[in-house]
Amino acid sequence: MWPDGYFEPTDIVGYPAVFNSPKNERPKNCGISVGVTDELMFTVFTIEAHEQDACKAAKNVAAAVIETIKAGQ
């Protein structure tokens, strides 16, 4: 798979998600992909995050995206 990367399942406000990247550059950079339907997902990448933990920042942005999507329904 990705010998230098990561693939870690998680969830975002009840939606399946995975922290993932072909290269592990945490804690400064992080990617998270979130499944919103069986056929639709989105990905958030944080690059050179100002927070100590880029994955925490990515998770917060992904949660805000989900809340925005839900508000538009």
Wavefront OBJ file of the C-alpha trace (Angstrom):
o trace
v 0.000 0.000 0.000
v 1.789 3.143 1.216
v 5.011 2.142 2.971
v 5.601 5.700 4.219
v 1.951 6.713 4.573
v -1.009 6.083 6.824
v -4.633 4.889 6.668
v -6.489 5.227 9.980
v -10.291 4.763 10.168
v -12.267 7.264 12.248
v -15.622 9.042 12.018
v -16.800 12.616 11.666
v -20.078 13.371 13.464
v -21.305 9.857 12.680
v -20.002 9.642 9.100
v -17.289 7.113 8.201
v -13.911 8.699 7.622
v -10.253 7.843 7.303
v -7.085 9.793 7.968
v -4.904 9.038 4.941
v -1.879 10.099 2.954
v 0.759 8.329 0.860
v 3.436 10.108 2.917
v 3.329 10.634 6.670
v 4.080 14.310 7.286
v 2.156 14.613 10.527
v 1.860 16.612 12.758
v 2.256 19.543 10.281
v 0.207 18.079 7.388
v -2.801 15.753 7.436
v -5.500 14.401 5.140
v -8.941 13.052 6.015
v -11.568 11.613 3.649
v -15.223 11.458 4.702
v -17.967 9.328 3.147
v -21.283 11.179 2.933
v -23.188 8.636 0.783
v -22.394 5.247 -0.742
v -21.100 7.088 -3.821
v -19.886 10.469 -2.527
v -17.005 11.558 -0.344
v -14.860 14.616 0.252
v -11.294 15.101 1.414
v -9.741 17.799 3.583
v -5.994 18.392 3.591
v -4.309 20.633 6.114
v -0.873 21.808 5.049
v 1.499 23.551 7.427
v -1.306 23.890 9.961
v -0.847 26.549 12.617
v -2.259 24.187 15.214
v 0.024 21.679 16.917
v -1.992 18.824 15.393
v -2.899 19.150 11.707
v -5.190 16.099 11.944
v -7.243 17.813 14.653
v -7.578 20.848 12.371
v -8.590 18.623 9.426
v -11.175 16.849 11.583
v -12.634 20.197 12.718
v -12.920 21.428 9.114
v -14.520 18.142 8.017
v -17.083 18.417 10.836
v -17.894 21.980 9.739
v -18.372 20.768 6.144
v -20.801 18.063 7.325
v -22.765 20.585 9.393
v -22.918 22.939 6.385
v -24.155 20.125 4.137
v -26.804 19.136 6.686
v -27.966 22.758 7.032
v -28.494 22.957 3.262
v -30.792 19.910 3.102
l 1 2 3 4 5 6 7 8 9 10 11 12 13 14 15 16 17 18 19 20 21 22 23 24 25 26 27 28 29 30 31 32 33 34 35 36 37 38 39 40 41 42 43 44 45 46 47 48 49 50 51 52 53 54 55 56 57 58 59 60 61 62 63 64 65 66 67 68 69 70 71 72 73
